Amino acid sequence: MLMDLKSYLEVRNSASLTEISRHFATDPDALRPMLDHWIRKGRVRRSARSNCGGCCACAPADVEFYEWAEPSPAAKPKPGSSHE
């Protein structure tokens, strides 16, 4: 499941906890420790991104965003390129 979560975030770049929960049909509270695993490894970060207007009607998982913090292998510059 950890690798599936990693792949999901690599492809999407960012997602709310609710979106992740729906995709994996898993309770948000069960996903947080897995997301924390990738956060400790420096691969995922909690995102400040939110569409919340502050009305307090949203579920906390709807405004809790995570994003992939590491560029995909295709995005890394090749050795010898002018981007080094």
Backbone as a chain_set.jsonl record, in Angstrom:
{"seq": "MLMDLKSYLEVRNSASLTEISRHFATDPDALRPMLDHWIRKGRVRRSARSNCGGCCACAPADVEFYEWAEPSPAAKPKPGSSHE", "coords": {"N": [[0.822, -1.199, 0.0], [2.017, 1.206, 0.691], [3.71, 1.729, -1.491], [1.834, 1.98, -3.504], [0.504, 4.276, -2.673], [2.61, 6.093, -2.878], [3.035, 6.015, -5.676], [0.576, 7.02, -6.56], [0.599, 9.681, -5.581], [2.888, 10.622, -6.875], [2.066, 10.672, -9.535], [-0.216, 12.347, -9.457], [0.722, 14.628, -8.21], [-0.405, 16.364, -6.192], [-2.946, 15.992, -3.672], [-6.033, 15.961, -1.871], [-6.643, 14.698, 1.438], [-9.107, 13.498, 1.508], [-9.547, 12.881, -1.227], [-7.486, 11.008, -1.623], [-8.262, 9.072, 0.203], [-10.731, 8.238, -0.883], [-9.849, 7.21, -3.34], [-8.309, 4.969, -2.562], [-10.161, 3.63, -1.065], [-10.084, 3.724, 1.732], [-9.998, 4.509, 5.187], [-9.403, 7.872, 6.223], [-7.922, 8.199, 8.635], [-6.422, 5.883, 8.698], [-4.738, 6.281, 6.595], [-3.1, 8.436, 7.245], [-0.779, 7.647, 8.894], [0.704, 6.318, 6.915], [1.155, 8.34, 5.053], [2.646, 9.971, 6.727], [4.932, 8.39, 6.936], [6.101, 8.73, 4.362], [6.483, 11.455, 4.503], [8.416, 11.657, 6.534], [10.542, 10.545, 5.157], [11.034, 12.509, 3.393], [9.768, 12.651, 0.964], [7.141, 13.361, 0.612], [5.052, 16.147, 1.345], [3.061, 18.1, 3.575], [0.644, 20.205, 2.26], [0.049, 23.675, 1.944], [-1.931, 24.47, 0.372], [-5.281, 25.253, -0.228], [-8.752, 25.396, -0.788], [-10.414, 26.495, 0.894], [-12.732, 28.676, 2.347], [-13.033, 29.38, 4.915], [-15.395, 28.809, 6.291], [-15.869, 26.739, 8.029], [-17.401, 24.508, 7.47], [-16.422, 22.423, 6.036], [-15.185, 19.077, 5.971], [-12.386, 18.087, 7.931], [-10.549, 16.459, 6.495], [-11.029, 17.204, 3.912], [-9.712, 19.567, 3.479], [-7.129, 19.046, 3.989], [-4.172, 18.713, 2.517], [-1.795, 16.912, 0.559], [1.377, 16.696, -1.009], [3.584, 15.527, -3.574], [6.987, 15.613, -3.03], [9.284, 15.215, -4.378], [10.951, 15.355, -7.473], [9.793, 13.66, -10.431], [11.434, 10.833, -12.027], [11.677, 11.386, -14.776], [11.769, 14.115, -14.845], [14.191, 14.861, -13.869], [17.348, 16.351, -14.567], [19.541, 15.213, -17.152], [22.798, 13.735, -16.851], [25.49, 15.801, -17.834], [23.96, 17.583, -19.192], [22.931, 20.977, -19.957], [21.638, 21.95, -17.746], [22.788, 21.54, -15.306]], "CA": [[0.0, 0.0, 0.0], [2.905, 2.374, 0.705], [4.178, 1.993, -2.847], [0.669, 2.457, -4.26], [0.31, 5.658, -2.25], [3.715, 6.827, -3.495], [2.754, 6.139, -7.113], [-0.588, 7.89, -6.717], [1.008, 11.074, -5.39], [3.84, 10.977, -7.934], [1.301, 10.966, -10.752], [-1.138, 13.472, -9.233], [1.483, 15.722, -7.611], [-1.017, 16.713, -4.911], [-4.322, 15.525, -3.498], [-6.541, 16.105, -0.51], [-6.764, 13.431, 2.144], [-10.38, 12.907, 1.075], [-9.333, 12.278, -2.548], [-6.663, 9.813, -1.434], [-9.114, 8.112, 0.904], [-11.7, 7.689, -1.847], [-9.134, 6.416, -4.338], [-7.882, 3.695, -1.98], [-11.274, 3.093, -0.271], [-9.468, 3.544, 3.045], [-10.292, 5.579, 6.133], [-8.325, 8.861, 6.314], [-7.078, 7.958, 9.805], [-5.501, 4.791, 8.364], [-3.784, 6.788, 5.605], [-2.168, 9.42, 7.819], [0.538, 7.075, 9.222], [1.42, 6.016, 5.672], [1.616, 9.627, 4.544], [3.716, 10.393, 7.635], [6.118, 7.622, 6.543], [6.715, 9.391, 3.207], [6.911, 12.779, 4.962], [9.699, 11.457, 7.236], [11.558, 10.246, 4.142], [11.23, 13.702, 2.58], [9.169, 12.464, -0.356], [5.807, 13.987, 0.613], [4.9, 17.24, 2.315], [1.714, 18.655, 3.721], [0.555, 21.402, 1.44], [-0.756, 24.774, 2.471], [-2.974, 24.726, -0.617], [-6.635, 25.013, 0.245], [-9.811, 26.189, -1.403], [-11.305, 26.79, 2.006], [-13.039, 30.077, 2.578], [-13.089, 29.615, 6.348], [-16.748, 28.706, 6.837], [-15.858, 25.639, 9.006], [-18.349, 23.465, 7.092], [-15.696, 21.344, 5.374], [-14.555, 18.052, 6.802], [-10.945, 18.356, 7.995], [-9.827, 15.728, 5.447], [-11.243, 17.891, 2.633], [-8.787, 20.7, 3.356], [-5.799, 18.533, 4.338], [-3.562, 18.364, 1.238], [-0.445, 16.345, 0.534], [1.954, 16.788, -2.345], [4.833, 14.828, -3.804], [8.044, 16.598, -2.843], [10.458, 14.809, -5.141], [10.636, 15.332, -8.9], [9.748, 12.341, -11.048], [12.691, 10.547, -12.716], [11.671, 12.008, -16.084], [11.988, 15.54, -14.683], [15.559, 15.101, -13.43], [18.244, 16.617, -15.687], [20.485, 14.148, -17.493], [24.193, 14.142, -16.674], [26.1, 16.436, -18.998], [23.07, 18.574, -19.819], [23.258, 22.346, -19.573], [20.847, 22.314, -16.573], [23.482, 21.159, -14.075]], "C": [[0.866, 1.263, 0.0], [3.362, 2.732, -0.704], [3.03, 2.488, -3.731], [0.396, 3.926, -3.935], [1.377, 6.558, -2.88], [3.431, 7.062, -4.976], [1.599, 7.1, -7.375], [-0.183, 9.357, -6.603], [2.035, 11.519, -6.425], [3.1, 11.407, -9.197], [0.451, 12.22, -10.58], [-0.437, 14.749, -8.782], [0.895, 16.188, -6.29], [-2.453, 16.217, -4.89], [-4.739, 15.784, -2.058], [-6.613, 14.72, 0.128], [-8.064, 12.731, 1.748], [-10.233, 12.226, -0.282], [-8.525, 10.983, -2.436], [-7.49, 8.704, -0.797], [-10.11, 7.448, -0.035], [-11.014, 6.782, -2.861], [-8.786, 5.031, -3.804], [-8.976, 3.018, -1.152], [-10.778, 2.75, 1.143], [-9.783, 4.753, 3.914], [-9.119, 6.567, 6.201], [-7.385, 8.637, 7.495], [-6.095, 6.809, 9.582], [-4.429, 5.254, 7.38], [-2.741, 7.716, 6.206], [-0.82, 8.818, 8.219], [1.36, 6.731, 7.975], [1.958, 7.299, 5.038], [2.757, 10.162, 5.416], [5.018, 9.652, 7.332], [6.846, 8.332, 5.404], [7.167, 10.814, 3.564], [8.266, 12.656, 5.659], [10.832, 11.19, 6.258], [11.818, 11.443, 3.223], [10.621, 13.611, 1.19], [7.816, 13.142, -0.501], [5.835, 15.124, 1.617], [3.426, 17.619, 2.398], [1.704, 19.97, 2.971], [-0.322, 22.434, 2.11], [-1.911, 25.089, 1.54], [-4.34, 24.372, -0.044], [-7.597, 25.922, -0.489], [-10.802, 26.655, -0.341], [-11.49, 28.298, 2.168], [-13.203, 30.392, 4.055], [-14.461, 29.482, 6.972], [-16.876, 27.615, 7.896], [-16.855, 24.534, 8.683], [-17.669, 22.267, 6.444], [-15.2, 20.326, 6.392], [-13.056, 18.315, 6.813], [-10.153, 17.668, 6.886], [-9.984, 16.388, 4.08], [-10.245, 19.018, 2.412], [-7.371, 20.327, 3.792], [-5.174, 18.0, 3.051], [-2.153, 17.835, 1.428], [0.07, 16.455, -0.885], [3.281, 16.041, -2.392], [5.945, 15.853, -3.806], [9.285, 16.299, -3.674], [10.109, 14.796, -6.624], [10.623, 13.906, -9.439], [11.052, 12.093, -11.793], [12.776, 11.224, -14.086], [12.002, 13.51, -16.005], [13.427, 15.886, -14.266], [16.454, 15.363, -14.647], [19.206, 15.461, -15.908], [21.898, 14.646, -17.268], [24.749, 14.728, -17.972], [25.211, 17.447, -19.68], [23.436, 19.96, -19.302], [22.503, 22.804, -18.324], [21.544, 21.99, -15.272], [24.029, 22.353, -13.355]], "O": [[0.504, 2.269, -0.611], [3.397, 3.907, -1.069], [3.24, 3.324, -4.609], [0.094, 4.72, -4.826], [1.074, 7.653, -3.354], [3.571, 8.181, -5.469], [1.649, 7.899, -8.31], [-0.576, 10.179, -7.43], [2.046, 12.687, -6.813], [3.47, 12.388, -9.842], [0.408, 13.065, -11.474], [-0.972, 15.842, -8.965], [1.648, 16.392, -5.337], [-3.089, 16.044, -5.929], [-3.909, 15.822, -1.149], [-6.641, 13.704, -0.566], [-8.107, 11.504, 1.663], [-10.734, 11.118, -0.476], [-8.847, 9.985, -3.081], [-7.424, 7.547, -1.21], [-10.307, 6.234, 0.016], [-11.53, 5.717, -3.202], [-8.949, 4.033, -4.506], [-8.747, 1.944, -0.595], [-11.014, 1.661, 1.665], [-9.827, 5.883, 3.429], [-7.963, 6.145, 6.233], [-6.18, 8.859, 7.375], [-5.041, 6.771, 10.216], [-3.338, 4.685, 7.334], [-1.611, 7.772, 5.72], [0.211, 9.419, 7.917], [2.585, 6.846, 7.991], [3.086, 7.33, 4.546], [3.718, 10.736, 4.904], [6.097, 10.229, 7.46], [8.061, 8.519, 5.463], [8.13, 11.318, 2.987], [9.167, 13.456, 5.408], [11.972, 11.577, 6.516], [12.711, 11.399, 2.378], [10.939, 14.427, 0.326], [7.394, 13.461, -1.612], [6.552, 15.07, 2.616], [2.664, 17.481, 1.442], [2.653, 20.749, 3.048], [-1.312, 22.103, 2.761], [-2.781, 25.89, 1.88], [-4.518, 23.31, 0.553], [-7.285, 27.078, -0.774], [-11.887, 27.145, -0.653], [-10.535, 29.074, 2.129], [-13.479, 31.535, 4.419], [-14.685, 29.985, 8.073], [-17.887, 27.562, 8.597], [-17.132, 23.697, 9.541], [-18.279, 21.205, 6.316], [-14.845, 20.669, 7.52], [-12.504, 18.73, 5.794], [-9.181, 18.234, 6.385], [-9.169, 16.161, 3.185], [-9.965, 19.382, 1.269], [-6.515, 21.199, 3.945], [-5.59, 16.958, 2.545], [-1.422, 18.252, 2.327], [-0.687, 16.325, -1.847], [3.997, 15.938, -1.396], [5.859, 16.86, -4.51], [10.239, 17.075, -3.658], [9.06, 14.271, -6.996], [11.359, 13.047, -8.954], [11.727, 13.054, -12.163], [13.869, 11.6, -14.508], [12.461, 14.1, -16.983], [13.83, 17.049, -14.303], [16.331, 14.67, -15.657], [19.633, 14.808, -14.955], [22.184, 15.828, -17.462], [24.503, 14.208, -19.06], [25.63, 18.104, -20.633], [24.166, 20.092, -18.32], [22.7, 23.934, -17.877], [20.942, 22.15, -14.21], [24.643, 22.208, -12.298]]}, "num_chains": 1, "name": "protein.A"}
